[in-house]
Amino acid sequence: MSFKVFKDVLPSGLTCITVETKHLHSAMCSVYVRVGSRHESSRTNGVSHLLEHLFFRGSTRYPDSVRMNAAVEAVGGNLNGVTMRDSSYFYTPTHPDGLGVAMSILGDMLTQPRLVHLATEKKIILEEMLDEVDEKGRDIDVDNLTKMKLFDDHPLAFKIAGTPKTVKGLQMRDVKAHFATHYVTGNMVVGVAGPVRHDEMLERAQRAFSRLPRGPRVNEQPPELQHEPTFHYVRLEESQVEFRLTFPTVADHHPDAMALSLLRRVLDDGLSSRLPHNIVEKRGLAYSIAASIETFHDTGSFEIDGACAPEQAGAVVKEVLSTLSTLRRGKIGLDELRRAQRRFEMHIDFMQDSPGDLIGWFGHSELFRPAETFAEKKAQARAVTLKELVRVARQYLVADRLVTIAVGPKTAKAPMERAAAHAKQLLR
């Protein structure tokens, strides 16, 4: 193995992950926080994302965004932040010699932010939201629409950026209360990967985050997923139909998670795999088709996304369901399983060339549970059998749990609805 992983918990309660990769020439410094839209209320939806924006407005030592960014760019960095449903993270690549600067900047912005220009950032976020709605203000983002149907009134259904109403209503007291609750030692992980020294990283983290308040890790209420077929169509007069077929599954540490991951690779892992071959290469029904898995620490979903011409929409959905049906009927070759296992292992090996991938693997997971080693993950993949692959296909890819979301012209609605209903025969 070309790297070493160290986990330390500082006296303050802050977890630090160091991945020593002496073979690389760049480093990544990241901070992970267990806070996202699922930690909000219906009134404060969007406050996590708004707070992320405000961090970049300056801190005590770097009082404006120009000076903050100039300092990190001088050491080869590029300061960024991302808000998700279950977590947020802040990061910058850096030259190894600039690690102290990168750590100092992240520490200052996340412990001593100025939290200024609230009105300006709200305007920026309201502009961002325009990508997710049409001219009437209706949601047209298939991911948001899917989460709303899948999670109903649970906070995982909230939009990450919030809604225009909630964002306009957010006040500085809401931002500060959210910051005080979630940006505490027990709810954050600081990580560095690259040609760094473990002892030096710990010293820098302790110094950079010395002002971080002590506090516990937050907990969440697990969702209850829908258990009946759902079809939802949003009419939008565009040249294509965009759709997603979703099946509720399991959390990322569930015993079935690896088999589902390999099943996904059988369906979509290069142009020679099932979905792109059957739908794009062989039949020319669509230009874009993809299978993916989204997991949280307490739930997950198996998703198939596509985009096609309106006149092809019904045929594409029916062909997707027919492809899934072959898996449920046990028509999976041992060669397909072995290919999926080999490609999974190669993906793991390729991660050793990226400090960002390494710290993402070992750092982000620590928000929820101890990270698995690469060797453990490879062993899990090798242990999956054809019988297990067929079992999870039959257990999770079922018609009575299918959520179908589509956005497109009026002419495609009826054919897509008929095709989705056909799942009762194909996936029974």
LUMROKE-928251 format. One record per residue (C-alpha): residue number from 1; x, y, z. Coordinates in steps of 0.001 Angstrom, whole numbers. Layout:
BEGIN
<atom k="NUM" px="X" py="Y" pz="Z"/>
...
! end
This chain:
BEGIN
<atom k="1" px="0" py="0" pz="0"/>
<atom k="2" px="1410" py="3394" pz="-1011"/>
<atom k="3" px="-138" py="5390" pz="1834"/>
<atom k="4" px="-636" py="5347" pz="5600"/>
<atom k="5" px="-3783" py="6484" pz="7408"/>
<atom k="6" px="-3798" py="7986" pz="10889"/>
<atom k="7" px="-6823" py="8864" pz="12998"/>
<atom k="8" px="-6500" py="11091" pz="16048"/>
<atom k="9" px="-8984" py="12750" pz="18356"/>
<atom k="10" px="-7618" py="15960" pz="19831"/>
<atom k="11" px="-8251" py="16806" pz="23508"/>
<atom k="12" px="-10987" py="19175" pz="22319"/>
<atom k="13" px="-12876" py="16278" pz="20715"/>
<atom k="14" px="-12015" py="17215" pz="17111"/>
<atom k="15" px="-11245" py="14225" pz="14876"/>
<atom k="16" px="-8224" py="14506" pz="12582"/>
<atom k="17" px="-7411" py="12199" pz="9669"/>
<atom k="18" px="-3975" py="12175" pz="8066"/>
<atom k="19" px="-3221" py="10205" pz="4906"/>
<atom k="20" px="513" py="10159" pz="4233"/>
<atom k="21" px="1128" py="9719" pz="496"/>
<atom k="22" px="4825" py="10255" pz="-22"/>
<atom k="23" px="4591" py="9306" pz="-3718"/>
<atom k="24" px="2421" py="12330" pz="-4616"/>
<atom k="25" px="3378" py="15938" pz="-5258"/>
<atom k="26" px="209" py="17720" pz="-4160"/>
<atom k="27" px="-1862" py="17783" pz="-976"/>
<atom k="28" px="-5532" py="18242" pz="-134"/>
<atom k="29" px="-6773" py="19900" pz="3029"/>
<atom k="30" px="-10453" py="19305" pz="3853"/>
<atom k="31" px="-12906" py="19908" pz="6677"/>
<atom k="32" px="-16104" py="17842" pz="6905"/>
<atom k="33" px="-19139" py="18903" pz="8917"/>
<atom k="34" px="-22226" py="16854" pz="9723"/>
<atom k="35" px="-24670" py="19535" pz="8667"/>
<atom k="36" px="-26873" py="19877" pz="5598"/>
<atom k="37" px="-30469" py="20394" pz="4562"/>
<atom k="38" px="-31657" py="17386" pz="6606"/>
<atom k="39" px="-30601" py="19284" pz="9742"/>
<atom k="40" px="-32984" py="22156" pz="9009"/>
<atom k="41" px="-36643" py="22899" pz="9638"/>
<atom k="42" px="-39306" py="23845" pz="7116"/>
<atom k="43" px="-38772" py="27471" pz="8144"/>
<atom k="44" px="-34954" py="27492" pz="8050"/>
<atom k="45" px="-34504" py="25330" pz="4932"/>
<atom k="46" px="-31443" py="26619" pz="3088"/>
<atom k="47" px="-29566" py="27963" pz="6113"/>
<atom k="48" px="-26711" py="25409" pz="5806"/>
<atom k="49" px="-26079" py="26469" pz="2207"/>
<atom k="50" px="-26359" py="30154" pz="3081"/>
<atom k="51" px="-23841" py="29720" pz="5896"/>
<atom k="52" px="-21460" py="28008" pz="3476"/>
<atom k="53" px="-21621" py="31076" pz="1238"/>
<atom k="54" px="-21038" py="33456" pz="4136"/>
<atom k="55" px="-17853" py="31702" pz="5256"/>
<atom k="56" px="-16167" py="32902" pz="2081"/>
<atom k="57" px="-16957" py="36539" pz="2887"/>
<atom k="58" px="-13988" py="36719" pz="5227"/>
<atom k="59" px="-12766" py="35893" pz="8715"/>
<atom k="60" px="-10894" py="37580" pz="11542"/>
<atom k="61" px="-7426" py="37070" pz="10017"/>
<atom k="62" px="-8589" py="37314" pz="6391"/>
<atom k="63" px="-11260" py="40039" pz="6532"/>
<atom k="64" px="-12477" py="39863" pz="2943"/>
<atom k="65" px="-12801" py="37314" pz="165"/>
<atom k="66" px="-10018" py="38843" pz="-1957"/>
<atom k="67" px="-7377" py="38533" pz="763"/>
<atom k="68" px="-8629" py="35091" pz="1789"/>
<atom k="69" px="-8495" py="33715" pz="-1747"/>
<atom k="70" px="-5227" py="35442" pz="-2608"/>
<atom k="71" px="-3541" py="33806" pz="389"/>
<atom k="72" px="-4643" py="30288" pz="-539"/>
<atom k="73" px="-3965" py="30795" pz="-4246"/>
<atom k="74" px="-387" py="31843" pz="-3420"/>
<atom k="75" px="295" py="28273" pz="-2243"/>
<atom k="76" px="-1354" py="26635" pz="-5255"/>
<atom k="77" px="-4807" py="26381" pz="-3702"/>
<atom k="78" px="-8385" py="26981" pz="-4728"/>
<atom k="79" px="-10799" py="27451" pz="-1837"/>
<atom k="80" px="-14175" py="25704" pz="-2198"/>
<atom k="81" px="-17196" py="24592" pz="-213"/>
<atom k="82" px="-20065" py="22184" pz="-863"/>
<atom k="83" px="-23366" py="21709" pz="957"/>
<atom k="84" px="-25201" py="18404" pz="649"/>
<atom k="85" px="-28248" py="16894" pz="2298"/>
<atom k="86" px="-26387" py="15174" pz="5113"/>
<atom k="87" px="-23087" py="17060" pz="5332"/>
<atom k="88" px="-20969" py="19966" pz="4151"/>
<atom k="89" px="-17297" py="20156" pz="3346"/>
<atom k="90" px="-14684" py="22822" pz="2710"/>
<atom k="91" px="-11416" py="22150" pz="959"/>
<atom k="92" px="-8446" py="23358" pz="-998"/>
<atom k="93" px="-5697" py="21590" pz="-2891"/>
<atom k="94" px="-2299" py="22960" pz="-1968"/>
<atom k="95" px="1374" py="22583" pz="-2611"/>
<atom k="96" px="2790" py="20497" pz="261"/>
<atom k="97" px="4888" py="23472" pz="1371"/>
<atom k="98" px="1718" py="25535" pz="1719"/>
<atom k="99" px="-179" py="23174" pz="3985"/>
<atom k="100" px="213" py="25430" pz="7006"/>
<atom k="101" px="-1349" py="28345" pz="5134"/>
<atom k="102" px="-4235" py="26238" pz="3803"/>
<atom k="103" px="-4993" py="24834" pz="7253"/>
<atom k="104" px="-4826" py="28269" pz="8836"/>
<atom k="105" px="-7276" py="29747" pz="6332"/>
<atom k="106" px="-9799" py="26915" pz="6687"/>
<atom k="107" px="-9510" py="27040" pz="10459"/>
<atom k="108" px="-10043" py="30789" pz="10628"/>
<atom k="109" px="-12987" py="30887" pz="8219"/>
<atom k="110" px="-14790" py="28044" pz="10040"/>
<atom k="111" px="-14157" py="29236" pz="13594"/>
<atom k="112" px="-14062" py="33034" pz="13268"/>
<atom k="113" px="-16165" py="33984" pz="10242"/>
<atom k="114" px="-17235" py="37604" pz="9901"/>
<atom k="115" px="-20724" py="36565" pz="8653"/>
<atom k="116" px="-21278" py="39748" pz="6660"/>
<atom k="117" px="-23097" py="40702" pz="3439"/>
<atom k="118" px="-26106" py="38518" pz="4237"/>
<atom k="119" px="-28430" py="40335" pz="1825"/>
<atom k="120" px="-25947" py="40034" pz="-1059"/>
<atom k="121" px="-25446" py="36297" pz="-555"/>
<atom k="122" px="-29189" py="35739" pz="-387"/>
<atom k="123" px="-29505" py="37456" pz="-3776"/>
<atom k="124" px="-26779" py="35225" pz="-5219"/>
<atom k="125" px="-28497" py="32092" pz="-3930"/>
<atom k="126" px="-31840" py="33209" pz="-5330"/>
<atom k="127" px="-30107" py="33511" pz="-8712"/>
<atom k="128" px="-28648" py="30003" pz="-8300"/>
<atom k="129" px="-32136" py="28617" pz="-7741"/>
<atom k="130" px="-33267" py="29697" pz="-11197"/>
<atom k="131" px="-31544" py="26604" pz="-12636"/>
<atom k="132" px="-33995" py="24406" pz="-10717"/>
<atom k="133" px="-37291" py="26092" pz="-11667"/>
<atom k="134" px="-39162" py="27178" pz="-14784"/>
<atom k="135" px="-40534" py="30632" pz="-15551"/>
<atom k="136" px="-43557" py="29880" pz="-13349"/>
<atom k="137" px="-41377" py="28974" pz="-10373"/>
<atom k="138" px="-42188" py="25241" pz="-10555"/>
<atom k="139" px="-39519" py="22706" pz="-9633"/>
<atom k="140" px="-38048" py="21050" pz="-12730"/>
<atom k="141" px="-34979" py="19452" pz="-11150"/>
<atom k="142" px="-35444" py="15670" pz="-11219"/>
<atom k="143" px="-33255" py="15132" pz="-8168"/>
<atom k="144" px="-35271" py="17562" pz="-6035"/>
<atom k="145" px="-38549" py="16155" pz="-7332"/>
<atom k="146" px="-37424" py="12595" pz="-6611"/>
<atom k="147" px="-36385" py="13400" pz="-3051"/>
<atom k="148" px="-39739" py="15085" pz="-2406"/>
<atom k="149" px="-41622" py="11967" pz="-3484"/>
<atom k="150" px="-39202" py="9520" pz="-1896"/>
<atom k="151" px="-38933" py="11165" pz="1531"/>
<atom k="152" px="-42269" py="12998" pz="1743"/>
<atom k="153" px="-42284" py="15156" pz="4913"/>
<atom k="154" px="-38845" py="14061" pz="6176"/>
<atom k="155" px="-36054" py="16705" pz="6065"/>
<atom k="156" px="-34192" py="14665" pz="3429"/>
<atom k="157" px="-36896" py="15914" pz="1065"/>
<atom k="158" px="-35801" py="19518" pz="1560"/>
<atom k="159" px="-34004" py="21281" pz="-1280"/>
<atom k="160" px="-30368" py="21902" pz="-411"/>
<atom k="161" px="-30515" py="25586" pz="-1327"/>
<atom k="162" px="-33941" py="26066" pz="224"/>
<atom k="163" px="-36841" py="27792" pz="-1479"/>
<atom k="164" px="-37202" py="31472" pz="-2412"/>
<atom k="165" px="-39599" py="31906" pz="518"/>
<atom k="166" px="-37348" py="30284" pz="3119"/>
<atom k="167" px="-34156" py="31985" pz="1912"/>
<atom k="168" px="-35800" py="35422" pz="1895"/>
<atom k="169" px="-37018" py="34762" pz="5430"/>
<atom k="170" px="-33659" py="33742" pz="6891"/>
<atom k="171" px="-32203" py="36225" pz="9374"/>
<atom k="172" px="-28715" py="36556" pz="10823"/>
<atom k="173" px="-29940" py="35092" pz="14107"/>
<atom k="174" px="-30892" py="31902" pz="12210"/>
<atom k="175" px="-27433" py="31716" pz="10634"/>
<atom k="176" px="-25628" py="32253" pz="13945"/>
<atom k="177" px="-27773" py="29700" pz="15781"/>
<atom k="178" px="-27113" py="27106" pz="13063"/>
<atom k="179" px="-23399" py="27867" pz="13179"/>
<atom k="180" px="-23251" py="27563" pz="16973"/>
<atom k="181" px="-25043" py="24191" pz="16976"/>
<atom k="182" px="-23190" py="22409" pz="14191"/>
<atom k="183" px="-19703" py="23880" pz="13919"/>
<atom k="184" px="-18350" py="22241" pz="17062"/>
<atom k="185" px="-15564" py="19743" pz="17766"/>
<atom k="186" px="-17669" py="16598" pz="17911"/>
<atom k="187" px="-19450" py="17354" pz="14660"/>
<atom k="188" px="-16427" py="17998" pz="12426"/>
<atom k="189" px="-13499" py="16127" pz="10896"/>
<atom k="190" px="-10300" py="17783" pz="9686"/>
<atom k="191" px="-8301" py="15848" pz="7107"/>
<atom k="192" px="-5152" py="16137" pz="5036"/>
<atom k="193" px="-3821" py="13820" pz="2339"/>
<atom k="194" px="-550" py="14168" pz="474"/>
<atom k="195" px="3220" py="14084" pz="1050"/>
<atom k="196" px="2746" py="15301" pz="4613"/>
<atom k="197" px="3913" py="14244" pz="8051"/>
<atom k="198" px="1367" py="13006" pz="10547"/>
<atom k="199" px="2866" py="14833" pz="13547"/>
<atom k="200" px="3088" py="18137" pz="11684"/>
<atom k="201" px="-517" py="17840" pz="10500"/>
<atom k="202" px="-1756" py="17308" pz="14069"/>
<atom k="203" px="159" py="20323" pz="15330"/>
<atom k="204" px="-1232" py="22527" pz="12563"/>
<atom k="205" px="-4809" py="21298" pz="13044"/>
<atom k="206" px="-4676" py="21898" pz="16782"/>
<atom k="207" px="-3412" py="25429" pz="16205"/>
<atom k="208" px="-5779" py="26279" pz="13337"/>
<atom k="209" px="-8891" py="25005" pz="15142"/>
<atom k="210" px="-7995" py="26067" pz="18680"/>
<atom k="211" px="-11021" py="28398" pz="18798"/>
<atom k="212" px="-13518" py="25736" pz="17706"/>
<atom k="213" px="-16126" py="25317" pz="20481"/>
<atom k="214" px="-16574" py="21959" pz="22126"/>
<atom k="215" px="-19815" py="20243" pz="21301"/>
<atom k="216" px="-21408" py="16870" pz="20467"/>
<atom k="217" px="-22076" py="15141" pz="17173"/>
<atom k="218" px="-25607" py="15746" pz="15908"/>
<atom k="219" px="-28055" py="12918" pz="15323"/>
<atom k="220" px="-30925" py="12599" pz="12867"/>
<atom k="221" px="-34268" py="10877" pz="12684"/>
<atom k="222" px="-34158" py="8110" pz="10046"/>
<atom k="223" px="-36687" py="8451" pz="7204"/>
<atom k="224" px="-39529" py="6144" pz="6349"/>
<atom k="225" px="-39367" py="5617" pz="2604"/>
<atom k="226" px="-42437" py="5347" pz="406"/>
<atom k="227" px="-43587" py="1794" pz="-324"/>
<atom k="228" px="-45884" py="2193" pz="-3316"/>
<atom k="229" px="-45280" py="3021" pz="-6987"/>
<atom k="230" px="-45272" py="6711" pz="-7832"/>
<atom k="231" px="-45394" py="8500" pz="-11185"/>
<atom k="232" px="-44934" py="12270" pz="-11341"/>
<atom k="233" px="-44637" py="14280" pz="-14556"/>
<atom k="234" px="-43868" py="17994" pz="-14876"/>
<atom k="235" px="-44804" py="19474" pz="-18222"/>
<atom k="236" px="-42036" py="21576" pz="-19707"/>
<atom k="237" px="-41961" py="22343" pz="-23415"/>
<atom k="238" px="-38333" py="21476" pz="-24079"/>
<atom k="239" px="-36704" py="19428" pz="-26833"/>
<atom k="240" px="-35960" py="16494" pz="-24520"/>
<atom k="241" px="-37507" py="14532" pz="-21693"/>
<atom k="242" px="-35399" py="14140" pz="-18575"/>
<atom k="243" px="-36323" py="11324" pz="-16214"/>
<atom k="244" px="-35250" py="9304" pz="-13202"/>
<atom k="245" px="-36366" py="5862" pz="-12066"/>
<atom k="246" px="-35642" py="5324" pz="-8362"/>
<atom k="247" px="-35848" py="2274" pz="-6108"/>
<atom k="248" px="-35421" py="2741" pz="-2328"/>
<atom k="249" px="-32586" py="564" pz="-1013"/>
<atom k="250" px="-30281" py="573" pz="2018"/>
<atom k="251" px="-27623" py="2569" pz="3837"/>
<atom k="252" px="-24007" py="2508" pz="2659"/>
<atom k="253" px="-22853" py="139" pz="5425"/>
<atom k="254" px="-25707" py="-2369" pz="5029"/>
<atom k="255" px="-24660" py="-5977" pz="4172"/>
<atom k="256" px="-26434" py="-5655" pz="777"/>
<atom k="257" px="-24707" py="-2398" pz="-179"/>
<atom k="258" px="-21749" py="-4003" pz="-1964"/>
<atom k="259" px="-23915" py="-6377" pz="-4016"/>
<atom k="260" px="-26060" py="-3408" pz="-5065"/>
<atom k="261" px="-22926" py="-1482" pz="-6005"/>
<atom k="262" px="-21751" py="-4322" pz="-8256"/>
<atom k="263" px="-25245" py="-4695" pz="-9718"/>
<atom k="264" px="-25063" py="-1043" pz="-10668"/>
<atom k="265" px="-21760" py="-1712" pz="-12442"/>
<atom k="266" px="-23322" py="-4577" pz="-14404"/>
<atom k="267" px="-25915" py="-2087" pz="-15626"/>
<atom k="268" px="-23690" py="907" pz="-16235"/>
<atom k="269" px="-19903" py="870" pz="-16119"/>
<atom k="270" px="-18750" py="1705" pz="-19627"/>
<atom k="271" px="-20302" py="1454" pz="-23081"/>
<atom k="272" px="-20114" py="-2354" pz="-23065"/>
<atom k="273" px="-22349" py="-2679" pz="-19988"/>
<atom k="274" px="-26080" py="-3375" pz="-20113"/>
<atom k="275" px="-27869" py="-26" pz="-20192"/>
<atom k="276" px="-25672" py="1948" pz="-22607"/>
<atom k="277" px="-25303" py="-1078" pz="-24871"/>
<atom k="278" px="-29027" py="-1930" pz="-25029"/>
<atom k="279" px="-30413" py="1600" pz="-25187"/>
<atom k="280" px="-27732" py="3782" pz="-26767"/>
<atom k="281" px="-25442" py="1583" pz="-28868"/>
<atom k="282" px="-27851" py="-1137" pz="-29987"/>
<atom k="283" px="-31184" py="680" pz="-30345"/>
<atom k="284" px="-30243" py="4367" pz="-30545"/>
<atom k="285" px="-33144" py="5299" pz="-28279"/>
<atom k="286" px="-31310" py="7885" pz="-26191"/>
<atom k="287" px="-28028" py="9728" pz="-25993"/>
<atom k="288" px="-27825" py="9744" pz="-22208"/>
<atom k="289" px="-28537" py="6895" pz="-19781"/>
<atom k="290" px="-26848" py="6235" pz="-16434"/>
<atom k="291" px="-27285" py="4136" pz="-13305"/>
<atom k="292" px="-26093" py="5294" pz="-9890"/>
<atom k="293" px="-26518" py="4703" pz="-6181"/>
<atom k="294" px="-27016" py="7409" pz="-3578"/>
<atom k="295" px="-26511" py="6425" pz="22"/>
<atom k="296" px="-26721" py="8076" pz="3413"/>
<atom k="297" px="-25803" py="6578" pz="6760"/>
<atom k="298" px="-29392" py="5428" pz="7305"/>
<atom k="299" px="-30946" py="4928" pz="3853"/>
<atom k="300" px="-30202" py="4762" pz="136"/>
<atom k="301" px="-31582" py="4570" pz="-3386"/>
<atom k="302" px="-30809" py="2894" pz="-6714"/>
<atom k="303" px="-31281" py="5408" pz="-9549"/>
<atom k="304" px="-31424" py="5366" pz="-13333"/>
<atom k="305" px="-31284" py="8716" pz="-15106"/>
<atom k="306" px="-31871" py="9421" pz="-18764"/>
<atom k="307" px="-32652" py="12055" pz="-21346"/>
<atom k="308" px="-34198" py="11450" pz="-24754"/>
<atom k="309" px="-36424" py="12844" pz="-27490"/>
<atom k="310" px="-40119" py="13001" pz="-26456"/>
<atom k="311" px="-41177" py="10470" pz="-29087"/>
<atom k="312" px="-38699" py="7928" pz="-27676"/>
<atom k="313" px="-39535" py="8414" pz="-23989"/>
<atom k="314" px="-41946" py="5517" pz="-23584"/>
<atom k="315" px="-39677" py="3115" pz="-25424"/>
<atom k="316" px="-36639" py="4143" pz="-23380"/>
<atom k="317" px="-38379" py="3598" pz="-20046"/>
<atom k="318" px="-39761" py="267" pz="-21183"/>
<atom k="319" px="-36325" py="-867" pz="-22342"/>
<atom k="320" px="-34772" py="182" pz="-19026"/>
<atom k="321" px="-37358" py="-1869" pz="-17159"/>
<atom k="322" px="-36824" py="-4825" pz="-19500"/>
<atom k="323" px="-33097" py="-4663" pz="-18818"/>
<atom k="324" px="-33755" py="-4677" pz="-15068"/>
<atom k="325" px="-36092" py="-7619" pz="-15555"/>
<atom k="326" px="-33297" py="-9741" pz="-17017"/>
<atom k="327" px="-31288" py="-9213" pz="-13833"/>
<atom k="328" px="-34216" py="-10226" pz="-11654"/>
<atom k="329" px="-34659" py="-13381" pz="-13736"/>
<atom k="330" px="-31071" py="-14383" pz="-13038"/>
<atom k="331" px="-29714" py="-13659" pz="-16511"/>
<atom k="332" px="-26346" py="-12439" pz="-15251"/>
<atom k="333" px="-23172" py="-14080" pz="-16416"/>
<atom k="334" px="-20246" py="-14900" pz="-14175"/>
<atom k="335" px="-18094" py="-12902" pz="-16581"/>
<atom k="336" px="-20211" py="-9800" pz="-15875"/>
<atom k="337" px="-19803" py="-10211" pz="-12135"/>
<atom k="338" px="-16048" py="-10722" pz="-12444"/>
<atom k="339" px="-15768" py="-7656" pz="-14682"/>
<atom k="340" px="-17672" py="-5551" pz="-12145"/>
<atom k="341" px="-15462" py="-6816" pz="-9323"/>
<atom k="342" px="-12252" py="-6128" pz="-11266"/>
<atom k="343" px="-13346" py="-2631" pz="-12219"/>
<atom k="344" px="-14330" py="-1888" pz="-8637"/>
<atom k="345" px="-10883" py="-2950" pz="-7436"/>
<atom k="346" px="-9190" py="-872" pz="-10138"/>
<atom k="347" px="-11273" py="2130" pz="-9074"/>
<atom k="348" px="-9997" py="1639" pz="-5524"/>
<atom k="349" px="-6405" py="1436" pz="-6788"/>
<atom k="350" px="-6783" py="4573" pz="-8915"/>
<atom k="351" px="-7821" py="6528" pz="-5807"/>
<atom k="352" px="-4266" py="6186" pz="-4501"/>
<atom k="353" px="-3190" py="8719" pz="-7142"/>
<atom k="354" px="-5544" py="11424" pz="-5845"/>
<atom k="355" px="-5177" py="13147" pz="-2454"/>
<atom k="356" px="-8736" py="14432" pz="-2878"/>
<atom k="357" px="-10156" py="10936" pz="-3319"/>
<atom k="358" px="-8112" py="9597" pz="-424"/>
<atom k="359" px="-9161" py="12186" pz="2109"/>
<atom k="360" px="-12736" py="12015" pz="866"/>
<atom k="361" px="-12789" py="8268" pz="1544"/>
<atom k="362" px="-11149" py="8332" pz="4962"/>
<atom k="363" px="-12245" py="11786" pz="6122"/>
<atom k="364" px="-15886" py="12179" pz="5148"/>
<atom k="365" px="-16937" py="8747" pz="6406"/>
<atom k="366" px="-15666" py="9607" pz="9891"/>
<atom k="367" px="-18643" py="11940" pz="10297"/>
<atom k="368" px="-20801" py="8822" pz="10566"/>
<atom k="369" px="-18613" py="5808" pz="11406"/>
<atom k="370" px="-14998" py="4583" pz="11155"/>
<atom k="371" px="-13766" py="4312" pz="7586"/>
<atom k="372" px="-13231" py="909" pz="6005"/>
<atom k="373" px="-9811" py="155" pz="4585"/>
<atom k="374" px="-9284" py="-437" pz="888"/>
<atom k="375" px="-8406" py="-4059" pz="1632"/>
<atom k="376" px="-11674" py="-4552" pz="3530"/>
<atom k="377" px="-13676" py="-3028" pz="705"/>
<atom k="378" px="-11972" py="-5182" pz="-1923"/>
<atom k="379" px="-12631" py="-8289" pz="163"/>
<atom k="380" px="-16321" py="-7379" pz="352"/>
<atom k="381" px="-16465" py="-7080" pz="-3445"/>
<atom k="382" px="-14703" py="-10410" pz="-4004"/>
<atom k="383" px="-17137" py="-12153" pz="-1637"/>
<atom k="384" px="-20241" py="-11250" pz="-3677"/>
<atom k="385" px="-21665" py="-14221" pz="-5593"/>
<atom k="386" px="-23977" py="-14464" pz="-8611"/>
<atom k="387" px="-26673" py="-15813" pz="-6316"/>
<atom k="388" px="-26378" py="-12743" pz="-4092"/>
<atom k="389" px="-26455" py="-10417" pz="-7099"/>
<atom k="390" px="-29735" py="-11951" pz="-8298"/>
<atom k="391" px="-31178" py="-11871" pz="-4785"/>
<atom k="392" px="-30640" py="-8118" pz="-4346"/>
<atom k="393" px="-32035" py="-7463" pz="-7830"/>
<atom k="394" px="-35212" py="-9353" pz="-6886"/>
<atom k="395" px="-35409" py="-7771" pz="-3446"/>
<atom k="396" px="-34897" py="-4112" pz="-4333"/>
<atom k="397" px="-35720" py="-3607" pz="-8035"/>
<atom k="398" px="-39434" py="-4157" pz="-7569"/>
<atom k="399" px="-42415" py="-2468" pz="-9203"/>
<atom k="400" px="-44291" py="-1594" pz="-6027"/>
<atom k="401" px="-41392" py="594" pz="-4823"/>
<atom k="402" px="-40610" py="2364" pz="-8106"/>
<atom k="403" px="-40617" py="6177" pz="-8118"/>
<atom k="404" px="-40726" py="7599" pz="-11659"/>
<atom k="405" px="-40082" py="11315" pz="-12139"/>
<atom k="406" px="-40023" py="13005" pz="-15547"/>
<atom k="407" px="-39826" py="16555" pz="-16891"/>
<atom k="408" px="-40659" py="17232" pz="-20532"/>
<atom k="409" px="-43220" py="18087" pz="-23220"/>
<atom k="410" px="-46889" py="17155" pz="-22935"/>
<atom k="411" px="-46676" py="14589" pz="-25725"/>
<atom k="412" px="-44355" py="12308" pz="-23739"/>
<atom k="413" px="-46418" py="12061" pz="-20547"/>
<atom k="414" px="-48891" py="9358" pz="-21565"/>
<atom k="415" px="-46321" py="7028" pz="-23200"/>
<atom k="416" px="-44031" py="7340" pz="-20176"/>
<atom k="417" px="-46850" py="6669" pz="-17732"/>
<atom k="418" px="-47872" py="3562" pz="-19677"/>
<atom k="419" px="-44259" py="2378" pz="-19742"/>
<atom k="420" px="-43857" py="2933" pz="-15990"/>
<atom k="421" px="-47066" py="1003" pz="-15342"/>
<atom k="422" px="-45597" py="-1856" pz="-17354"/>
<atom k="423" px="-43190" py="-2376" pz="-14450"/>
<atom k="424" px="-45950" py="-4382" pz="-12735"/>
<atom k="425" px="-45437" py="-7122" pz="-15326"/>
<atom k="426" px="-41672" py="-6810" pz="-15793"/>
<atom k="427" px="-40604" py="-6408" pz="-12149"/>
<atom k="428" px="-43146" py="-8481" pz="-10272"/>
! end
